Amino acid sequence: MQTFTHYFLHFGFIFFIAFLIDRNNIKQNYLILLASMLVDLDHLLANPIFDPNRCSINFHILHTYWAWGLYFLVAILAKNKMIKTFAIGLSFHLFTDAIDCLWSYNWDFKVLL
């Protein structure tokens, strides 16, 4: 159920977010939100690249709290709609990864520190 939830949030729920952003441009917004998954390229810098027991939050460079704060700030302040949408996607991506970390560690919030 955890894996399903994780991937549903990454790929399915963003359709709902795309609708909320602008119902007249759902496809474009969905593709921009989908492109925000490129944030996971920072996993290529880790050794091993994939570790099912590792929490991405605050481990990978683009998954740090500093980066998350920047994404959130851009989502609020950006005037350009595409940049704003991309930043929303980045913020939601990290939120999804945080939920996954909490689930993996039995909702022990210390894992996020």
ROVEXLUM-786886 format. One record per residue: x, y, z of N, C-alpha, C in turn. Coordinates in steps of 0.2 Angstrom, whole numbers, plus 5000, padded with zeros to 4 digits. Layout:
! residues N
ATOM  npx  npy  npz capx capy capz  cpx  cpy  cpz
ATOM    X    Y    Z    X    Y    Z    X    Y    Z
...
END
This chain:
! residues 113
ATOM  npx  npy  npz capx capy capz  cpx  cpy  cpz
ATOM 5004 4994 5000 5000 5000 5000 5004 5006 5000
ATOM 5010 5006 5003 5015 5012 5004 5017 5014 4997
ATOM 5019 5009 4993 5022 5010 4986 5017 5013 4982
ATOM 5011 5010 4982 5005 5012 4978 5004 5020 4980
ATOM 5003 5021 4986 5002 5028 4988 5007 5033 4986
ATOM 5014 5031 4987 5019 5035 4984 5019 5037 4977
ATOM 5018 5032 4973 5018 5033 4966 5011 5036 4964
ATOM 5006 5035 4967 4999 5038 4966 5000 5046 4967
ATOM 5003 5047 4972 5004 5055 4974 5009 5058 4969
ATOM 5014 5054 4967 5019 5057 4962 5016 5058 4955
ATOM 5012 5053 4953 5009 5053 4946 5002 5054 4945
ATOM 4998 5052 4950 4991 5053 4949 4988 5059 4952
ATOM 4990 5060 4959 4987 5066 4962 4989 5073 4959
ATOM 4995 5073 4955 4997 5079 4952 4992 5081 4947
ATOM 4988 5076 4944 4983 5078 4939 4978 5082 4943
ATOM 4976 5081 4949 4971 5085 4953 4974 5092 4954
ATOM 4981 5092 4955 4984 5099 4957 4984 5103 4950
ATOM 4985 5099 4944 4985 5103 4938 4978 5106 4937
ATOM 4973 5102 4939 4966 5105 4938 4965 5111 4942
ATOM 4968 5111 4948 4967 5116 4953 4970 5122 4951
ATOM 4976 5121 4948 4980 5127 4945 4976 5131 4940
ATOM 4974 5127 4935 4970 5130 4929 4967 5125 4925
ATOM 4960 5124 4926 4956 5119 4923 4956 5119 4915
ATOM 4958 5125 4912 4959 5126 4905 4965 5123 4902
ATOM 4970 5122 4906 4977 5120 4904 4979 5114 4908
ATOM 4975 5109 4909 4976 5103 4914 4982 5100 4911
ATOM 4982 5098 4904 4987 5094 4901 4994 5097 4902
ATOM 4994 5104 4900 5001 5108 4901 5003 5108 4908
ATOM 4999 5109 4913 5001 5109 4920 5003 5102 4922
ATOM 4999 5097 4920 5001 5090 4922 5008 5089 4919
ATOM 5010 5091 4913 5016 5089 4910 5022 5093 4914
ATOM 5020 5099 4916 5025 5103 4920 5026 5100 4927
ATOM 5021 5098 4930 5021 5095 4937 5025 5088 4936
ATOM 5024 5085 4930 5027 5078 4929 5035 5080 4928
ATOM 5037 5085 4925 5044 5087 4924 5047 5088 4930
ATOM 5043 5090 4935 5047 5092 4942 5050 5085 4945
ATOM 5048 5080 4942 5051 5073 4944 5058 5073 4943
ATOM 5061 5077 4939 5068 5078 4937 5072 5079 4943
ATOM 5069 5082 4948 5072 5083 4955 5076 5077 4957
ATOM 5073 5071 4955 5076 5065 4957 5083 5063 4954
ATOM 5085 5067 4949 5091 5066 4946 5097 5066 4951
ATOM 5096 5070 4957 5101 5070 4962 5102 5063 4965
ATOM 5098 5058 4964 5099 5052 4967 5105 5048 4963
ATOM 5106 5051 4957 5112 5048 4954 5119 5050 4957
ATOM 5119 5055 4961 5125 5056 4965 5126 5052 4971
ATOM 5121 5048 4973 5122 5044 4979 5125 5037 4978
ATOM 5128 5034 4983 5131 5028 4982 5128 5024 4988
ATOM 5124 5019 4987 5121 5017 4980 5116 5022 4978
ATOM 5115 5021 4971 5110 5026 4968 5103 5025 4972
ATOM 5101 5019 4973 5094 5017 4976 5095 5013 4982
ATOM 5093 5015 4987 5093 5011 4994 5086 5012 4996
ATOM 5082 5006 4996 5075 5006 4999 5074 5008 5006
ATOM 5080 5008 5010 5079 5010 5017 5082 5017 5018
ATOM 5083 5021 5013 5085 5027 5014 5080 5032 5013
ATOM 5080 5037 5018 5075 5043 5017 5078 5048 5012
ATOM 5075 5050 5007 5077 5055 5003 5078 5062 5006
ATOM 5073 5064 5010 5073 5070 5013 5079 5072 5017
ATOM 5083 5077 5015 5089 5079 5019 5095 5075 5017
ATOM 5094 5070 5013 5100 5066 5011 5102 5068 5004
ATOM 5098 5069 4999 5100 5071 4992 5100 5078 4992
ATOM 5105 5081 4988 5106 5088 4988 5099 5092 4986
ATOM 5095 5090 4981 5089 5093 4979 5083 5092 4984
ATOM 5084 5087 4989 5079 5085 4993 5080 5088 5000
ATOM 5084 5093 5001 5086 5096 5008 5080 5101 5010
ATOM 5080 5103 5016 5075 5107 5018 5076 5114 5015
ATOM 5083 5116 5014 5084 5122 5011 5082 5123 5004
ATOM 5082 5117 5000 5080 5117 4993 5072 5117 4994
ATOM 5069 5114 4998 5062 5113 4999 5059 5120 5001
ATOM 5063 5124 5005 5061 5131 5007 5061 5135 5000
ATOM 5066 5134 4996 5067 5138 4990 5061 5137 4985
ATOM 5060 5130 4985 5054 5128 4980 5048 5132 4982
ATOM 5047 5131 4989 5040 5134 4992 5040 5142 4991
ATOM 5046 5145 4992 5046 5152 4991 5045 5154 4983
ATOM 5048 5150 4979 5047 5152 4972 5039 5150 4970
ATOM 5036 5145 4973 5029 5144 4971 5025 5149 4974
ATOM 5027 5153 4979 5023 5158 4981 5024 5165 4977
ATOM 5031 5166 4976 5032 5173 4973 5033 5173 4966
ATOM 5034 5168 4962 5035 5168 4955 5029 5171 4952
ATOM 5030 5175 4947 5025 5179 4943 5024 5174 4936
ATOM 5029 5171 4934 5028 5167 4928 5025 5160 4930
ATOM 5019 5159 4927 5015 5153 4928 5018 5146 4928
ATOM 5022 5146 4923 5026 5139 4922 5031 5138 4927
ATOM 5034 5143 4929 5039 5143 4935 5036 5141 4941
ATOM 5030 5145 4942 5026 5144 4948 5024 5136 4949
ATOM 5021 5134 4943 5019 5127 4943 5024 5122 4944
ATOM 5030 5123 4941 5036 5119 4942 5038 5119 4949
ATOM 5038 5124 4953 5040 5125 4960 5034 5121 4964
ATOM 5028 5122 4962 5023 5118 4966 5024 5111 4965
ATOM 5026 5109 4959 5028 5102 4958 5034 5099 4962
ATOM 5039 5103 4963 5045 5102 4967 5043 5101 4974
ATOM 5039 5106 4977 5037 5106 4984 5032 5100 4985
ATOM 5028 5098 4981 5023 5092 4982 5027 5086 4981
ATOM 5032 5086 4977 5037 5080 4976 5040 5079 4983
ATOM 5043 5084 4986 5046 5083 4993 5041 5081 4998
ATOM 5035 5084 4998 5030 5082 5003 5029 5075 5002
ATOM 5028 5072 4996 5027 5065 4995 5032 5061 4997
ATOM 5038 5063 4996 5044 5059 4999 5044 5059 5006
ATOM 5042 5065 5009 5042 5065 5017 5037 5060 5019
ATOM 5031 5060 5016 5026 5055 5018 5029 5048 5018
ATOM 5032 5046 5012 5035 5040 5012 5040 5038 5017
ATOM 5045 5043 5019 5049 5042 5024 5046 5041 5031
ATOM 5041 5045 5032 5037 5044 5039 5034 5037 5039
ATOM 5031 5035 5033 5028 5028 5033 5033 5023 5034
ATOM 5039 5023 5030 5044 5018 5031 5047 5018 5038
ATOM 5047 5023 5042 5050 5023 5049 5044 5023 5054
ATOM 5038 5020 5052 5033 5020 5057 5031 5026 5060
ATOM 5031 5031 5056 5028 5038 5058 5032 5041 5063
ATOM 5039 5039 5063 5044 5042 5068 5046 5049 5065
ATOM 5044 5054 5067 5046 5061 5064 5053 5062 5065
ATOM 5057 5059 5069 5064 5060 5070 5068 5058 5064
ATOM 5065 5054 5059 5068 5052 5053 5069 5058 5049
ATOM 5065 5063 5049 5065 5069 5045 5070 5075 5048
ATOM 5073 5073 5054 5077 5078 5057 5084 5078 5054
END
